[in-house]
């Protein structure tokens, strides 16, 4: 599977959710806020900012699942605005995670306020940097996305 196929998988999931939940209005801002919340949950699992604690980060699988929760919303936002990417942004840049989470939040907010192709690409670049620094490969991300996508369908079917 290629990265660009995730956009179609997300489009189908969003359509299923809209039908199941009878959504008939624009939910772009709600999805934008959800993306910001998912990014914060990801940061929380890495514990990169918790200078007061000696407890280490969550298990890799937990962090990866939080990462792909963000990817679901990022794909969804792109689909809603007719934006996409052909390939995963390959970034080899060692960065301080705390600073990068803050920068990513800032770019997401810019995208929500001004959803352009340029700001959308910038958000993806940020996620590329996060993935690199969390040591996630594209294969890791695709596999986790597919798994979470199936889980999201099941949640909708069971009245989540």
RARA-V554212 format. One record per backbone hydrogen bond with DSSP energy under -0.5 kcal/mol. CO is the residue of the C=O (numbers start at 0). NH is the residue of the N-H. E is the energy in kcal/mol with one decimal. If there is no record, write none. Layout:
# RARA-V554212
{{CO NH E} {CO NH E}}
This chain:
# RARA-V554212
{{1 4 -1.2} {2 5 -2.1} {3 6 -0.8} {3 7 -0.7} {4 8 -2.1} {5 9 -2.6} {6 10 -2.2} {7 11 -2.3} {8 12 -2.1} {9 13 -3.0} {10 14 -2.2} {11 15 -2.3} {12 16 -2.7} {13 17 -2.8} {14 18 -2.2} {15 19 -2.9} {16 20 -3.2} {17 21 -0.5} {17 22 -2.3} {21 23 -0.6} {26 30 -2.4} {27 31 -2.3} {28 32 -2.6} {29 33 -2.3} {30 34 -2.2} {31 35 -1.9} {32 36 -2.4} {33 37 -2.8} {34 38 -2.2} {35 39 -1.9} {36 40 -2.5} {37 41 -2.2} {38 42 -2.5} {39 43 -2.4} {40 44 -1.9} {41 45 -1.7} {42 46 -1.6} {42 47 -0.7} {44 57 -2.8} {46 49 -1.4} {48 50 -2.0} {49 52 -1.8} {58 61 -0.6} {58 62 -2.1} {59 63 -2.7} {60 64 -2.2} {61 65 -2.1} {62 66 -2.3} {63 67 -2.5} {64 68 -1.6} {65 69 -1.5} {66 70 -1.6} {67 71 -2.2} {68 72 -1.4} {69 73 -2.6} {70 74 -2.8} {71 75 -2.2} {72 76 -2.7} {73 77 -1.9} {74 78 -2.7} {75 79 -2.4} {76 80 -1.5} {77 81 -0.5} {77 82 -3.4} {78 81 -1.1} {85 3 -0.6} {87 89 -0.8} {88 90 -0.7} {94 96 -0.5} {95 99 -2.3} {96 100 -2.9} {97 101 -2.0} {98 102 -2.5} {99 103 -2.5} {100 104 -2.4} {101 105 -2.1} {102 106 -2.3} {103 107 -2.6} {104 108 -2.4} {105 109 -2.1} {106 110 -2.5} {107 111 -2.6} {108 112 -2.1} {109 113 -2.6} {113 115 -2.0} {115 119 -2.2} {116 120 -2.3} {117 121 -2.0} {118 122 -2.0} {119 123 -2.0} {120 124 -2.5} {121 125 -2.2} {122 126 -2.2} {123 127 -2.2} {124 128 -2.2} {125 129 -2.6} {126 130 -2.7} {127 131 -2.4} {128 132 -2.5} {129 133 -2.0} {130 135 -2.9} {131 134 -1.0} {136 140 -2.2} {137 141 -2.9} {138 142 -2.5} {139 143 -2.4} {140 144 -2.7} {141 145 -2.6} {142 146 -2.0} {143 147 -2.5} {144 148 -2.8} {145 149 -2.1} {146 150 -1.8} {147 151 -2.4} {148 152 -1.9} {149 153 -2.2} {150 154 -2.4} {151 155 -2.0} {152 156 -2.3} {153 157 -1.7} {154 159 -2.9} {155 158 -1.1}}
